[in-house]
Amino acid sequence: TWHRQESGVNCRLTAVHFLDAQTGWIAGRFTEPYAHTSRGVMLRTRDGGRTWHRDSKLMLPGLADVGFFDIVHGWVAGDASSFFPTGAAVTDDGGRTWMPLAGPGFASWTSASFTDPGTGIAVGRSATATVISQRTQRPAPLPPLGLRTLNKVVHAGAQSAWAVSDGATALRSDDAGASWRIAFDALSANGAAASFDLRAIAVSGEDCWVAGNPGSRVFHTVDGGRSWSSYPTGQAMPINALSFVDREHGWAAGSLGTVLA
Protein backbone atom coordinates (compact mmCIF):
# COMPACT_ATOMS: atom_id res chain seq x y z
CA THR A 1 0.00 0.00 0.00
CA TRP A 2 1.16 3.52 -0.80
CA HIS A 3 0.08 6.95 0.40
CA ARG A 4 0.54 9.95 -1.87
CA GLN A 5 2.17 13.00 -0.26
CA GLU A 6 1.96 16.59 -1.48
CA SER A 7 5.33 18.06 -2.41
CA GLY A 8 4.20 21.69 -2.58
CA VAL A 9 5.82 22.25 -5.99
CA ASN A 10 4.79 21.55 -9.57
CA CYS A 11 8.21 21.11 -11.16
CA ARG A 12 10.20 18.02 -12.07
CA LEU A 13 11.65 16.16 -9.07
CA THR A 14 14.66 14.09 -10.06
CA ALA A 15 16.26 12.43 -7.00
CA VAL A 16 15.46 11.45 -3.42
CA HIS A 17 17.75 10.57 -0.52
CA PHE A 18 16.91 9.52 3.05
CA LEU A 19 19.32 9.34 5.98
CA ASP A 20 16.87 7.36 8.10
CA ALA A 21 13.15 6.69 8.34
CA GLN A 22 12.40 10.34 9.18
CA THR A 23 14.96 12.61 7.50
CA GLY A 24 15.20 12.99 3.73
CA TRP A 25 15.72 15.34 0.81
CA ILE A 26 14.36 15.63 -2.73
CA ALA A 27 16.11 17.54 -5.52
CA GLY A 28 14.55 18.90 -8.69
CA ARG A 29 14.40 21.72 -11.16
CA PHE A 30 12.38 24.50 -12.71
CA THR A 31 13.27 25.09 -16.37
CA GLU A 32 13.02 28.51 -17.99
CA PRO A 33 12.15 27.54 -21.59
CA TYR A 34 12.95 30.83 -23.32
CA ALA A 35 15.98 31.80 -21.26
CA HIS A 36 17.47 28.28 -21.54
CA THR A 37 18.30 28.34 -17.82
CA SER A 38 17.16 26.33 -14.82
CA ARG A 39 16.62 26.83 -11.09
CA GLY A 40 17.28 24.21 -8.46
CA VAL A 41 14.60 22.96 -6.07
CA MET A 42 15.36 21.32 -2.72
CA LEU A 43 12.72 19.80 -0.45
CA ARG A 44 13.32 18.43 3.04
CA THR A 45 11.29 16.28 5.41
CA ARG A 46 11.79 15.47 9.09
CA ASP A 47 8.70 13.30 9.50
CA GLY A 48 9.25 10.47 7.04
CA GLY A 49 7.83 12.31 4.05
CA ARG A 50 4.45 13.26 5.46
CA THR A 51 5.32 16.95 5.02
CA TRP A 52 7.92 18.59 2.80
CA HIS A 53 9.51 22.03 3.15
CA ARG A 54 11.14 23.91 0.29
CA ASP A 55 14.19 26.13 0.63
CA SER A 56 12.83 29.21 -1.15
CA LYS A 57 16.21 31.00 -0.98
CA LEU A 58 18.12 28.29 -2.83
CA MET A 59 20.40 29.81 -5.48
CA LEU A 60 21.50 26.58 -7.18
CA PRO A 61 20.82 25.79 -10.85
CA GLY A 62 18.65 22.82 -11.85
CA LEU A 63 19.47 19.69 -9.85
CA ALA A 64 19.71 16.10 -11.07
CA ASP A 65 21.02 14.29 -7.97
CA VAL A 66 21.41 14.74 -4.21
CA GLY A 67 22.97 12.89 -1.29
CA PHE A 68 23.79 13.44 2.39
CA PHE A 69 26.21 11.69 4.76
CA ASP A 70 24.73 13.13 7.94
CA ILE A 71 22.49 16.01 8.94
CA VAL A 72 25.02 18.67 7.82
CA HIS A 73 27.26 17.21 5.09
CA GLY A 74 25.74 16.73 1.64
CA TRP A 75 26.19 17.21 -2.09
CA VAL A 76 24.19 18.04 -5.21
CA ALA A 77 24.88 17.73 -8.94
CA GLY A 78 23.10 19.06 -12.01
CA ASP A 79 23.31 22.00 -14.37
CA ALA A 80 26.15 24.50 -14.50
CA SER A 81 25.70 28.23 -13.95
CA SER A 82 27.89 31.30 -13.56
CA PHE A 83 27.94 30.81 -9.77
CA PHE A 84 28.27 27.01 -9.96
CA PRO A 85 30.27 26.44 -13.17
CA THR A 86 31.31 22.86 -12.35
CA GLY A 87 27.71 21.68 -11.97
CA ALA A 88 28.25 20.25 -8.47
CA ALA A 89 28.32 21.66 -4.95
CA VAL A 90 28.71 20.55 -1.34
CA THR A 91 27.31 21.78 1.96
CA ASP A 92 28.69 21.65 5.51
CA ASP A 93 25.68 23.24 7.20
CA GLY A 94 22.72 21.11 6.23
CA GLY A 95 22.02 22.90 2.96
CA ARG A 96 21.82 26.48 4.20
CA THR A 97 24.84 27.36 2.04
CA TRP A 98 26.44 25.53 -0.88
CA MET A 99 30.04 25.67 -2.11
CA PRO A 100 30.81 24.90 -5.78
CA LEU A 101 33.45 22.29 -6.50
CA ALA A 102 36.65 23.43 -8.16
CA GLY A 103 37.61 22.25 -11.63
CA PRO A 104 36.87 22.81 -15.34
CA GLY A 105 33.93 25.14 -15.78
CA PHE A 106 30.46 24.80 -17.27
CA ALA A 107 29.91 21.08 -16.95
CA SER A 108 26.41 19.70 -16.40
CA TRP A 109 25.72 16.30 -14.86
CA THR A 110 22.87 13.78 -15.00
CA SER A 111 23.97 11.75 -11.96
CA ALA A 112 26.62 11.63 -9.23
CA SER A 113 27.77 9.36 -6.42
CA PHE A 114 29.96 10.37 -3.47
CA THR A 115 31.81 8.19 -0.96
CA ASP A 116 32.58 11.09 1.40
CA PRO A 117 31.91 14.87 1.33
CA GLY A 118 34.91 15.52 -0.91
CA THR A 119 35.18 12.37 -3.04
CA GLY A 120 32.92 11.12 -5.81
CA ILE A 121 32.08 10.64 -9.47
CA ALA A 122 29.69 12.52 -11.76
CA VAL A 123 28.49 11.58 -15.26
CA GLY A 124 26.66 13.49 -17.96
CA ARG A 125 25.75 13.97 -21.58
CA SER A 126 28.00 13.36 -24.59
CA ALA A 127 29.80 10.54 -22.78
CA THR A 128 31.38 12.72 -20.10
CA ALA A 129 32.51 11.77 -16.60
CA THR A 130 34.50 13.42 -13.85
CA VAL A 131 36.35 12.19 -10.76
CA ILE A 132 35.99 14.32 -7.63
CA SER A 133 38.84 14.34 -5.12
CA GLN A 134 39.33 16.84 -2.29
CA ARG A 135 36.34 18.77 -3.66
CA THR A 136 38.04 19.25 -7.03
CA GLN A 137 36.86 17.76 -10.33
CA ARG A 138 39.02 16.35 -13.09
CA PRO A 139 37.84 14.69 -16.34
CA ALA A 140 37.81 10.89 -16.43
CA PRO A 141 38.56 8.98 -19.67
CA LEU A 142 35.82 6.68 -20.98
CA PRO A 143 35.70 3.94 -23.64
CA PRO A 144 34.48 5.16 -27.07
CA LEU A 145 30.75 5.82 -26.59
CA GLY A 146 30.07 8.49 -29.22
CA LEU A 147 27.63 11.06 -27.90
CA ARG A 148 25.68 8.75 -25.60
CA THR A 149 24.30 10.19 -22.37
CA LEU A 150 25.43 8.55 -19.15
CA ASN A 151 22.25 8.44 -17.08
CA LYS A 152 23.24 7.00 -13.69
CA VAL A 153 26.36 6.28 -11.65
CA VAL A 154 26.61 4.43 -8.31
CA HIS A 155 29.42 3.26 -6.04
CA ALA A 156 29.73 -0.36 -4.97
CA GLY A 157 32.50 0.34 -2.46
CA ALA A 158 35.32 2.84 -2.12
CA GLN A 159 36.96 1.79 -5.40
CA SER A 160 34.24 0.05 -7.42
CA ALA A 161 31.63 2.03 -9.39
CA TRP A 162 29.10 1.38 -12.14
CA ALA A 163 27.47 3.65 -14.72
CA VAL A 164 24.78 3.10 -17.37
CA SER A 165 24.13 4.95 -20.61
CA ASP A 166 21.89 5.24 -23.61
CA GLY A 167 22.62 2.61 -26.22
CA ALA A 168 22.29 -0.31 -23.79
CA THR A 169 25.74 0.02 -22.22
CA ALA A 170 26.96 -0.43 -18.64
CA LEU A 171 30.44 0.60 -17.52
CA ARG A 172 32.48 -0.48 -14.52
CA SER A 173 35.41 1.15 -12.75
CA ASP A 174 37.66 -0.56 -10.21
CA ASP A 175 39.77 2.49 -9.38
CA ALA A 176 37.19 4.99 -8.08
CA GLY A 177 36.33 6.30 -11.55
CA ALA A 178 39.85 7.01 -12.83
CA SER A 179 39.34 4.48 -15.65
CA TRP A 180 36.33 2.62 -17.04
CA ARG A 181 35.61 -0.53 -19.03
CA ILE A 182 32.46 -1.81 -20.72
CA ALA A 183 30.82 -4.45 -18.53
CA PHE A 184 27.59 -4.84 -20.52
CA ASP A 185 27.02 -4.05 -24.18
CA ALA A 186 23.66 -5.25 -25.44
CA LEU A 187 24.44 -3.86 -28.88
CA SER A 188 26.93 -6.68 -29.45
CA ALA A 189 25.46 -9.28 -27.11
CA ASN A 190 21.86 -9.22 -28.29
CA GLY A 191 20.53 -7.34 -31.28
CA ALA A 192 17.02 -7.22 -29.78
CA ALA A 193 18.37 -5.30 -26.77
CA ALA A 194 20.08 -2.63 -28.86
CA SER A 195 17.07 -0.33 -28.53
CA PHE A 196 17.39 -0.12 -24.72
CA ASP A 197 18.52 3.12 -23.12
CA LEU A 198 19.69 2.17 -19.64
CA ARG A 199 18.61 4.63 -16.93
CA ALA A 200 18.60 2.68 -13.66
CA ILE A 201 21.15 0.60 -11.78
CA ALA A 202 21.42 -1.19 -8.44
CA VAL A 203 24.57 -2.87 -7.12
CA SER A 204 25.32 -5.22 -4.24
CA GLY A 205 28.77 -6.78 -4.25
CA GLU A 206 29.22 -8.57 -7.57
CA ASP A 207 25.48 -8.43 -8.25
CA CYS A 208 24.28 -5.66 -10.55
CA TRP A 209 20.86 -4.96 -12.04
CA VAL A 210 20.22 -2.50 -14.89
CA ALA A 211 17.07 -1.34 -16.69
CA GLY A 212 15.73 1.61 -18.65
CA ASN A 213 13.61 2.44 -21.66
CA PRO A 214 11.70 0.37 -22.60
CA GLY A 215 11.16 -1.11 -19.18
CA SER A 216 10.22 -4.51 -20.53
CA ARG A 217 13.35 -6.21 -19.18
CA VAL A 218 15.74 -6.05 -16.24
CA PHE A 219 19.28 -7.31 -16.85
CA HIS A 220 21.21 -8.96 -13.98
CA THR A 221 24.78 -10.14 -13.42
CA VAL A 222 26.00 -12.18 -10.45
CA ASP A 223 29.68 -12.09 -11.40
CA GLY A 224 30.55 -8.42 -11.78
CA GLY A 225 29.51 -8.11 -15.41
CA ARG A 226 31.18 -11.15 -16.98
CA SER A 227 27.79 -12.73 -17.77
CA TRP A 228 24.23 -11.40 -17.77
CA SER A 229 20.68 -12.72 -17.55
CA SER A 230 17.58 -10.97 -18.88
CA TYR A 231 14.21 -11.06 -17.11
CA PRO A 232 10.84 -9.78 -18.46
CA THR A 233 8.85 -7.32 -16.36
CA GLY A 234 5.51 -7.76 -18.12
CA GLN A 235 5.24 -4.07 -19.00
CA ALA A 236 6.99 -1.50 -21.21
CA MET A 237 6.90 1.76 -19.20
CA PRO A 238 10.43 3.18 -18.80
CA ILE A 239 12.17 2.22 -15.56
CA ASN A 240 14.03 5.14 -13.97
CA ALA A 241 15.18 3.68 -10.65
CA LEU A 242 16.08 0.31 -9.12
CA SER A 243 16.66 -0.66 -5.49
CA PHE A 244 17.55 -4.10 -4.08
CA VAL A 245 17.90 -5.13 -0.43
CA ASP A 246 19.32 -8.57 -1.30
CA ARG A 247 19.67 -10.82 -4.35
CA GLU A 248 15.97 -11.81 -4.25
CA HIS A 249 14.07 -8.67 -3.22
CA GLY A 250 13.99 -5.46 -5.23
CA TRP A 251 11.84 -2.66 -6.60
CA ALA A 252 11.67 -0.63 -9.78
CA ALA A 253 10.04 2.76 -10.28
CA GLY A 254 9.22 4.36 -13.62
CA SER A 255 7.06 6.49 -15.83
CA LEU A 256 3.35 7.13 -15.23
CA GLY A 257 3.61 6.00 -11.62
CA THR A 258 4.89 2.53 -12.42
CA VAL A 259 6.11 0.58 -9.38
CA LEU A 260 7.29 -3.02 -9.73
CA ALA A 261 8.49 -5.47 -7.06
Secondary structure, 3 states (H helix, E strand, C coil): CCCCCCCCCCCEEEEEEECCCCCEEEEEEEEECCCCEEEEEEEEECCCCCCCEECCCCCCCCEEEEEECCCCCEEEEECCCCCCCCCEEEECCCCCCCEECECCCCCCCCEEEEEECCEEEEEECCCEEEEEECCEEEECCCCCCCCCCEEEEEECCCCCEEEEECCCEEEEECCCCCCCEEEEEHHHHCHHHHHCEEEEEEEECCEEEEEEECCCEEEEECCCCCCCEEEECCCCCCEEEEEECCCCCEEEEEHHHEEEC
